Amino acid sequence: MAQRHLDPTDPTTAGPTTIGPTTIGPTTGPVTPDALADYLRAQATEFLRALRLHRETGTGTAHTGSSASPGEEPVDAARALRHAARRITGTLHTFRPLLEPTWSEALHPELAWLSGTLAREHAYAARLERLLLALQRLSGAAPFPKQPAVGPGDTGPRQHPAATPDRSNLTVGAAKAGALLERQLTLARTRSHSAALQALGSSRFHAVADNVAVLASEVPLTPAATTALTDLRPFAAAAHERLCDAVTALPLLTAGHPYNAEALVHGLSPDPAPHPQDAPWHHVRLLLRLRRYAHEVLEGAEARSGLDGRMPAAGTALNRHRDASEAAAAAASAARTPRIAPATAYALGVLHADQRHEVEAARFAFQQSWEKKAMITR
């Protein structure tokens, strides 16, 4: 997703910057570009370590649907590759003025391509599990066959109380709706798995790996970053300001209400385009991630626990929002399948509405957490 690059504030600005709910940067002393170089080298090392693990375990068991226990290790390797690639990409974005432009502009889209390709298989598997569990809960029917684990450490959909069995109309179509979703999403997952294996064996990926290997030993900073006393805190503060500006543009007042009929009406229309209300929230989620990575650069290895202690609810709510939005879109897409039975279409419509309500619940949770943090810092 293309994002607008804003010029950071004057790098010579000193002192901590407070914008919105939290404070960016340490309380004493400037943060030099050496911290940026150390962070990029560390993430490049993590990338190479995950690549070595992936090669040692082989690609034959990398599919998350493998029933053998060794199949869990390649899932960890793929996730570690994805996480390291995302962190390098986000850091290149935030601190772009301090990095050699030709090199960073060439590496940035390649790492984004890699992380996106590796993420699709896991996303389809998690989406299928979420939708099948929601169908089971809504219909009160017997559990659907257990899906393969997406991977260790993954967070599944929220647990809900069991449904009452007096839902005959929904129960009739739930089984066929679940079978239809399983066929469609399993096919998409298999294709994503094949695409990931093909990407990991391509010359394009090997070129990316070579560039990351160079990054593990040498970070190409600009001459100004290496000769002048440059402070990283204003760049991180600019990332935080972009986040706060994007949150300000969100309809938080609407998110404070439990029901958003406009969201349901659009989702039930024949238009397959993504929901127009969702895009700004997805953008905020990406900006929150960039803000988190910038914080890690400033404060080092201890930053993850420190940041998670300040803004865990906001990030969790936005992840829930993304998952529910994509699940609702999958249910709506399945409902547009030609010549399906009315009972199946009805079950998919109920499932879609349920997931759109989950979207609204996630927005409400984000609104509550963000406003709470803003009040605390006033």
WOUR-V913428 format. One record per pair of residues at least 6 apart in sequence whose C-alpha atoms are under 6 Angstrom apart, sorted by the first residue. I is the first residue (numbers start at 1). GAP is how many residues later the second one is. D is the distance in whole Angstrom. If there is no record, write none. Layout:
I_GAP_D + I_GAP_D
This chain:
8_227_5 + 8_230_5 + 9_225_6 + 11_220_6 + 11_223_6 + 16_9_6 + 16_11_6 + 17_7_6 + 21_352_5 + 21_353_4 + 21_356_6 + 24_213_6 + 25_208_6 + 30_201_5 + 31_200_5 + 31_201_5 + 32_198_6 + 32_199_5 + 36_261_6 + 37_182_6 + 39_258_6 + 41_175_4 + 43_41_5 + 44_168_6 + 44_172_5 + 45_171_6 + 47_34_5 + 47_37_5 + 50_27_5 + 50_30_6 + 50_31_6 + 53_24_6 + 54_20_6 + 54_23_5 + 61_10_5 + 62_9_6 + 62_12_5 + 65_83_5 + 82_33_5 + 85_26_6 + 89_19_5 + 90_200_6 + 98_123_6 + 98_124_6 + 98_127_6 + 99_122_4 + 99_123_5 + 100_120_6 + 100_121_5 + 100_122_5 + 117_79_6 + 118_78_6 + 120_72_6 + 121_68_5 + 121_71_5 + 121_72_6 + 124_65_5 + 127_200_6 + 130_27_6 + 136_7_6 + 137_25_6 + 137_26_5 + 139_31_6 + 139_32_5 + 140_23_5 + 140_24_5 + 140_25_5 + 170_177_5 + 173_170_4 + 173_171_4 + 173_174_5 + 174_173_6 + 176_168_6 + 177_167_5 + 236_58_5 + 239_52_6 + 240_51_6 + 243_44_5 + 252_115_6 + 255_108_5 + 255_109_5 + 256_108_5 + 285_33_6 + 296_7_5 + 314_52_5 + 314_55_6 + 317_45_5 + 317_48_6 + 317_49_5 + 320_42_6 + 321_38_5 + 321_41_5 + 324_31_5 + 324_34_6 + 324_35_5 + 328_24_5 + 328_27_5 + 331_17_6 + 331_21_5 + 335_10_5 + 335_13_6
